[in-house]
Amino acid sequence: MADARSLQARGSDTAAQAVAQVIDRYAPCALGAAAGSFAREVVAKASPTTHARAKALLFAAGRLAVFAEGVGLELSPEVLLREAVIERFIACETRGFSPATRRTLRTNLRALSRALERHPEPRLLALPRERAKAPYTPAEIEGYLRLAGAQSTRARRMRATALICLGAGAGIVAGELREVRGSDVLVRSGGVLVVVGGARARTVPVISGLQEPLLAAASFAGERLICGGREAGRRNVSDTLCRALSCDPDLPRLQAGRLRSSWLERAAQAIGLQAFMAAAGVSCSQRLGDITSRLPRLPETEMVTLLGGSS
């Protein structure tokens, strides 16, 4: 045990010596004596643990010092490592760099600023990223439709059916459900479509298995709100319907978000999204919006066919 601790201590000392050497030898030709001294000073105080990290911080501090000399700023950490100066440096001096390099420079300079603060603010708590809700299985969707058909009045049966079909069949979220009227459900372009208003106005094809019950609910509602109520601005329109359809112990609790996930899964399968992401080596869709924004819009008939909405 003692030998292991001794080896670990020697390894730590060796790493610290390597970092110290990197900092002491930092003197690029492009930097003047004052700029090089500033970079070595602030990076040494930041105490990087690896020589690679030390090099990255030295590069960022050196570039900042060159910028400061050019605009006449004092080469001191109190002046240069302020947020306003860092942002001005990034905006004015790094235009020719790639976006990734600019982000890295700003991150490293902010890290130096935090390391040299006398009373640094606590780090922000990392919050978990919201995950997509688990979709329902086709058998569970059928179970909810049976529960909807067993409601006590025709109005309740139609409203509950509309909730399930709009969520699992067209991906309409809870906030949009209160805006949909029976007249917004159309037979067009070889399928059944739902015209969605609001901030994300769009026309959505309904998947084939849920078209008929949705058309029946839309016919019953006519010009009225398809999920009930008198005003489109009412809140929590889906809560009462979800509670009424959550009485079967063999079925999970009904949630509008999970209904939307069910439609998303069906649509992703229909367009081969998993195959595309696997072939492209993409695990997150963060940049797909930038790509799709450049593509021409599909005709409505093609969109109906592609998303499984053909009758």
C-alpha positions as CSV (number, residue, x, y, z in Angstrom):
1,M,0.0,0.0,0.0
2,A,2.8,2.4,0.9
3,D,4.6,1.6,-2.4
4,A,1.4,2.4,-4.3
5,R,1.0,5.7,-2.6
6,S,4.6,6.5,-3.2
7,L,4.3,5.8,-6.9
8,Q,1.1,7.9,-7.1
9,A,2.9,10.8,-5.4
10,R,5.9,10.5,-7.7
11,G,3.5,10.5,-10.7
12,S,1.7,13.6,-9.4
13,D,5.1,15.4,-8.9
14,T,6.2,14.5,-12.4
15,A,2.9,15.8,-13.9
16,A,3.3,19.1,-11.9
17,Q,6.8,19.5,-13.1
18,A,5.8,19.0,-16.7
19,V,3.1,21.6,-16.4
20,A,5.6,24.0,-14.7
21,Q,8.0,23.5,-17.6
22,V,5.4,24.2,-20.2
23,I,4.5,27.5,-18.5
24,D,8.1,28.6,-17.8
25,R,9.1,27.9,-21.5
26,Y,6.2,29.7,-23.0
27,A,7.6,32.5,-25.1
28,P,6.2,32.6,-28.7
29,C,7.9,34.9,-31.2
30,A,4.5,36.6,-31.9
31,L,4.3,37.8,-28.2
32,G,6.2,40.6,-26.7
33,A,8.0,40.2,-23.4
34,A,5.1,41.9,-21.5
35,A,2.4,39.8,-23.1
36,G,4.3,36.6,-22.5
37,S,4.9,37.5,-18.9
38,F,1.2,38.1,-18.4
39,A,0.2,34.8,-19.9
40,R,2.7,32.9,-17.8
41,E,1.6,34.7,-14.6
42,V,-2.1,34.1,-15.0
43,V,-1.8,30.5,-16.1
44,A,0.6,29.6,-13.3
45,K,-2.0,31.1,-10.8
46,A,-4.7,29.0,-12.4
47,S,-2.8,25.8,-11.6
48,P,-3.7,23.6,-14.6
49,T,-3.2,19.9,-13.9
50,T,-2.0,18.8,-17.3
51,H,0.4,20.2,-19.8
52,A,-2.3,20.1,-22.6
53,R,-4.6,22.2,-20.4
54,A,-1.7,24.6,-19.6
55,K,-1.0,25.0,-23.4
56,A,-4.6,25.8,-24.1
57,L,-4.8,28.4,-21.3
58,L,-1.5,30.0,-22.3
59,F,-2.6,30.3,-25.9
60,A,-5.9,32.0,-24.8
61,A,-4.1,34.3,-22.4
62,G,-1.4,35.2,-24.9
63,R,-4.0,36.1,-27.6
64,L,-5.8,38.3,-25.1
65,A,-2.6,40.1,-24.1
66,V,-1.8,40.9,-27.7
67,F,-5.3,42.3,-28.2
68,A,-4.9,44.4,-25.0
69,E,-1.6,45.8,-26.1
70,G,-3.2,46.8,-29.4
71,V,-6.0,48.8,-27.8
72,G,-3.9,50.2,-24.9
73,L,-5.2,48.2,-22.0
74,E,-3.1,47.5,-18.9
75,L,-1.7,44.0,-18.8
76,S,-3.2,42.9,-15.5
77,P,-5.6,40.2,-14.6
78,E,-7.9,42.6,-12.9
79,V,-8.4,44.5,-16.2
80,L,-8.1,41.9,-18.9
81,L,-10.1,39.0,-17.3
82,R,-13.3,41.0,-16.9
83,E,-16.3,39.7,-18.8
84,A,-16.6,42.8,-20.8
85,V,-13.0,42.7,-22.0
86,I,-13.2,39.0,-22.9
87,E,-16.4,39.6,-24.9
88,R,-14.8,42.5,-26.7
89,F,-11.8,40.4,-27.5
90,I,-13.9,37.6,-28.9
91,A,-16.0,40.0,-31.0
92,C,-13.2,42.0,-32.4
93,E,-10.1,39.9,-32.5
94,T,-11.3,36.3,-33.4
95,R,-13.4,36.9,-36.5
96,G,-11.1,34.8,-38.7
97,F,-11.3,31.8,-36.4
98,S,-13.7,28.9,-36.6
99,P,-16.8,29.0,-34.4
100,A,-15.4,26.1,-32.4
101,T,-12.1,27.9,-31.7
102,R,-13.9,31.1,-30.7
103,R,-16.0,29.2,-28.2
104,T,-13.0,27.4,-26.8
105,L,-11.1,30.7,-26.4
106,R,-13.9,32.3,-24.5
107,T,-14.4,29.2,-22.3
108,N,-10.7,29.2,-21.4
109,L,-10.6,32.9,-20.6
110,R,-13.6,32.6,-18.4
111,A,-12.0,29.7,-16.7
112,L,-8.9,31.8,-16.0
113,S,-11.1,34.6,-14.7
114,R,-12.8,32.2,-12.3
115,A,-9.6,30.7,-11.1
116,L,-8.0,34.1,-10.3
117,E,-11.1,35.5,-8.5
118,R,-10.4,36.2,-4.8
119,H,-13.9,35.1,-3.9
120,P,-15.2,33.1,-6.9
121,E,-18.9,32.5,-7.3
122,P,-20.1,29.0,-6.8
123,R,-20.4,26.9,-10.0
124,L,-23.8,26.5,-11.5
125,L,-25.5,23.3,-10.7
126,A,-25.7,21.0,-13.8
127,L,-29.3,20.2,-14.4
128,P,-30.4,17.1,-16.2
129,R,-31.5,17.5,-19.8
130,E,-35.1,16.8,-20.5
131,R,-35.7,13.5,-22.1
132,A,-38.5,12.5,-24.5
133,K,-41.4,10.8,-22.7
134,A,-41.8,7.1,-23.3
135,P,-44.3,6.4,-26.1
136,Y,-47.4,4.2,-25.6
137,T,-47.6,0.8,-27.3
138,P,-50.2,0.2,-30.0
139,A,-52.0,-2.1,-27.5
140,E,-52.2,0.7,-25.0
141,I,-53.5,3.2,-27.5
142,E,-56.2,0.7,-28.4
143,G,-57.0,0.3,-24.7
144,Y,-57.5,4.1,-24.3
145,L,-59.7,4.2,-27.4
146,R,-61.9,1.5,-25.8
147,L,-62.1,3.5,-22.6
148,A,-63.0,6.6,-24.6
149,G,-65.8,4.6,-26.3
150,A,-67.2,3.6,-22.8
151,Q,-67.7,7.1,-21.5
152,S,-71.2,8.0,-20.2
153,T,-72.3,10.5,-22.9
154,R,-71.6,10.9,-26.6
155,A,-70.0,14.3,-26.0
156,R,-67.5,12.8,-23.6
157,R,-66.8,9.8,-25.9
158,M,-66.1,12.1,-28.8
159,R,-63.9,14.5,-26.8
160,A,-61.9,11.7,-25.3
161,T,-61.4,10.0,-28.7
162,A,-60.3,13.3,-30.2
163,L,-57.7,13.7,-27.4
164,I,-56.2,10.3,-28.2
165,C,-56.3,10.6,-32.0
166,L,-54.8,14.1,-32.0
167,G,-52.0,13.2,-29.7
168,A,-51.0,9.7,-30.9
169,G,-52.2,10.3,-34.5
170,A,-50.9,13.8,-35.2
171,G,-48.6,14.7,-32.3
172,I,-50.7,17.7,-31.2
173,V,-49.4,18.8,-27.8
174,A,-51.6,19.8,-24.8
175,G,-51.2,23.5,-25.3
176,E,-52.4,23.2,-28.9
177,L,-55.4,20.9,-28.2
178,R,-57.5,23.7,-26.9
179,E,-57.3,25.6,-30.2
180,V,-58.4,22.7,-32.5
181,R,-61.9,22.7,-33.8
182,G,-63.8,20.0,-35.6
183,S,-63.5,22.0,-38.9
184,D,-59.7,21.9,-38.6
185,V,-59.7,18.2,-39.4
186,L,-59.8,17.8,-43.2
187,V,-59.8,15.0,-45.7
188,R,-57.3,16.2,-48.3
189,S,-54.3,15.2,-50.4
190,G,-55.1,11.5,-50.1
191,G,-55.3,11.5,-46.3
192,V,-56.6,13.1,-43.2
193,L,-55.0,16.4,-42.0
194,V,-55.1,18.5,-38.9
195,V,-54.6,22.3,-39.3
196,V,-52.8,23.5,-36.2
197,G,-52.7,27.2,-35.4
198,G,-50.7,29.2,-32.9
199,A,-46.9,29.8,-32.7
200,R,-46.1,26.6,-34.5
201,A,-48.8,26.7,-37.2
202,R,-48.6,23.7,-39.4
203,T,-50.6,21.0,-41.2
204,V,-50.1,17.5,-39.8
205,P,-51.1,14.2,-41.5
206,V,-52.9,11.8,-39.2
207,I,-51.5,8.2,-39.2
208,S,-53.9,5.8,-40.9
209,G,-55.0,3.8,-37.9
210,L,-56.5,6.8,-36.1
211,Q,-58.2,8.6,-39.0
212,E,-61.7,7.2,-38.8
213,P,-62.3,7.8,-35.1
214,L,-60.8,11.3,-35.4
215,L,-63.1,12.1,-38.4
216,A,-66.1,10.9,-36.3
217,A,-65.1,13.2,-33.4
218,A,-64.5,16.1,-35.8
219,S,-67.9,15.6,-37.4
220,F,-69.6,15.7,-34.0
221,A,-67.7,18.9,-33.0
222,G,-68.2,20.8,-36.3
223,E,-67.2,24.4,-35.7
224,R,-66.9,23.9,-32.0
225,L,-63.7,23.1,-30.1
226,I,-63.0,19.4,-30.6
227,C,-61.9,18.7,-27.1
228,G,-64.7,20.7,-25.4
229,G,-65.1,24.0,-23.8
230,R,-66.4,27.3,-25.0
231,E,-63.2,29.4,-25.2
232,A,-59.9,28.5,-26.9
233,G,-57.9,30.3,-24.1
234,R,-59.0,27.9,-21.4
235,R,-56.2,26.0,-19.6
236,N,-55.6,22.4,-18.8
237,V,-58.2,21.2,-21.3
238,S,-56.7,17.7,-21.4
239,D,-56.5,17.1,-17.6
240,T,-60.1,16.1,-17.1
241,L,-60.1,13.9,-20.2
242,C,-56.8,12.2,-19.1
243,R,-58.2,11.5,-15.6
244,A,-61.3,9.9,-17.1
245,L,-59.1,7.6,-19.2
246,S,-56.7,6.7,-16.4
247,C,-59.1,4.4,-14.5
248,D,-57.9,1.1,-15.9
249,P,-55.3,-0.4,-13.6
250,D,-53.9,-2.4,-16.5
251,L,-53.0,0.8,-18.4
252,P,-50.5,3.5,-17.4
253,R,-51.7,7.0,-16.6
254,L,-52.7,8.8,-19.8
255,Q,-50.4,11.8,-20.5
256,A,-50.7,14.1,-23.5
257,G,-46.8,14.3,-23.7
258,R,-46.6,10.5,-24.1
259,L,-49.3,10.5,-26.8
260,R,-47.1,12.9,-28.7
261,S,-44.1,10.7,-28.2
262,S,-46.1,7.8,-29.7
263,W,-46.7,9.8,-32.9
264,L,-43.1,10.9,-33.0
265,E,-41.9,7.3,-32.8
266,R,-44.3,6.2,-35.6
267,A,-43.3,9.2,-37.8
268,A,-39.6,8.6,-37.2
269,Q,-40.0,5.0,-38.2
270,A,-42.0,5.9,-41.3
271,I,-39.3,8.2,-42.6
272,G,-36.4,6.0,-41.7
273,L,-34.9,8.5,-39.2
274,Q,-33.0,5.9,-37.2
275,A,-31.2,4.6,-40.3
276,F,-30.3,8.1,-41.4
277,M,-28.9,9.1,-38.0
278,A,-27.0,5.8,-37.7
279,A,-25.5,6.3,-41.2
280,A,-24.6,9.9,-40.5
281,G,-23.1,9.1,-37.1
282,V,-25.5,11.6,-35.5
283,S,-26.7,10.9,-31.9
284,C,-28.3,14.3,-31.3
285,S,-30.6,16.3,-33.6
286,Q,-29.3,19.7,-32.5
287,R,-28.0,20.7,-36.0
288,L,-30.7,18.9,-38.1
289,G,-32.8,22.1,-38.0
290,D,-30.1,24.1,-39.7
291,I,-29.9,21.4,-42.4
292,T,-33.7,21.0,-43.0
293,S,-34.2,24.8,-43.1
294,R,-32.3,24.7,-46.5
295,L,-34.4,22.0,-48.0
296,P,-37.4,22.7,-50.2
297,R,-40.8,22.1,-48.6
298,L,-42.5,18.9,-49.6
299,P,-45.9,19.1,-51.4
300,E,-48.7,18.2,-49.1
301,T,-49.5,14.9,-50.9
302,E,-45.9,13.7,-50.5
303,M,-45.9,14.6,-46.8
304,V,-49.1,12.7,-46.3
305,T,-47.7,9.6,-47.9
306,L,-44.3,9.9,-46.2
307,L,-45.7,10.2,-42.7
308,G,-48.2,7.3,-43.0
309,G,-51.3,9.5,-43.4
310,S,-52.5,8.0,-46.7
311,S,-56.0,6.5,-46.6
